[in-house]
Amino acid sequence: AQKITQTQPGMFVQEKEAVTLDCTYDTSDPSYGLFWYKQPSSGEMIFLIYQGSYDQQNATEGRYSLNFQKARKSANLVISASQLGDSAMYFCAMRDPSGGSNYKLTFGKGTLLTVNP
Amino acid sequence: NAGVTQTPKFQVLKTGQSMTLQCAQDMNHEYMSWYRQDPGMGLRLIHYSVGAGITDQGEVPNGYNVSRSTTEDFPLRLLSAAPSQTSVYFCASSYFGTGVYNEQFFGPGTRLTVL
């Protein structure tokens, strides 16, 4: 079974609107971390936001927020007031201690977001 | 700080050739890793290291070797390149920690084509 599932291969949003990118995860460990990365067309990986499994509140970073629903094992990324520069591939990733390591990061397959003017 | 650096940025190989992708970080991170990115597959872990002299296999290790003689460097070796190894390769590093929050810092990537 996939540990990280991103069900939306591609998404379109109008400039200045909000958009939600879906991510579900699978782990039996109570301690884990969830990450979102942005990859623009230039190719670099840019860290956006982090949510820890024990965090009581949803993470926020500027226009990015994480809708964390622990019982449903989902960690959706919400981008408010989309900008043309938000057009990129977005990856959800999870770090958990399975396999004896706290450090391995497992990625989803990504969602390609296109922001239309 | 230069962060995580990778060389070369682009490389074209013929089937059967060998080469080494270089990765270095100047943040004194204990943990380093190599990923490959293929269309529609996300990033998949090839090998990782939790410190000098310690390496382990990730999800897709076949055809690749690594070693970690210093904290700073983590080269990835392709012993006999195959077309299936055409991909974009990312090196990443992070601190150790007692928790799972350790942001991985990524290098700019190496685009490898094997003909």
Contacts between the chains, C-beta under 8 A, distances in Angstrom:
chain1	res1	chain2	res2	distance
A	4	B	42	7.8
A	9	B	40	7.8
A	31	B	99	7.3
A	31	B	100	5.9
A	32	B	100	5.5
A	33	B	99	7.4
A	33	B	100	3.8
A	33	B	101	5.0
A	33	B	102	7.8
A	35	B	103	7.2
A	35	B	104	7.9
A	37	B	106	7.9
A	43	B	88	7.0
A	43	B	108	7.0
A	43	B	109	5.3
A	43	B	111	8.0
A	44	B	106	6.8
A	44	B	108	5.6
A	44	B	109	7.1
A	45	B	90	6.5
A	45	B	92	7.7
A	45	B	106	3.9
A	45	B	109	8.0
A	47	B	103	5.4
A	47	B	104	7.7
A	47	B	105	7.8
A	50	B	101	6.1
A	50	B	103	6.7
A	52	B	99	7.2
A	52	B	100	6.9
A	52	B	101	5.7
A	53	B	100	7.6
A	91	B	42	6.2
A	91	B	43	6.9
A	93	B	43	7.9
A	95	B	100	4.6
A	95	B	101	7.8
A	95	B	102	7.0
A	96	B	100	6.4
A	97	B	100	7.0
A	101	B	48	7.8
A	101	B	50	7.4
A	101	B	56	7.8
A	102	B	97	7.3
A	102	B	98	8.0
A	102	B	99	7.5
A	102	B	100	5.6
A	102	B	102	7.6
A	103	B	31	4.9
A	103	B	33	7.9
A	103	B	48	7.1
A	103	B	50	6.6
A	103	B	94	6.8
A	103	B	96	7.5
A	103	B	102	6.4
A	104	B	33	7.6
A	104	B	45	6.1
A	104	B	48	6.5
A	104	B	58	7.0
A	105	B	33	7.6
A	105	B	45	7.3
A	105	B	92	7.7
A	105	B	104	5.7
A	106	B	45	7.6
A	107	B	35	7.8
A	107	B	42	4.1
A	107	B	43	4.3
A	107	B	44	7.5
A	108	B	42	5.6
A	109	B	40	6.1
A	109	B	41	6.3
A	109	B	42	4.3
A	110	B	42	5.5
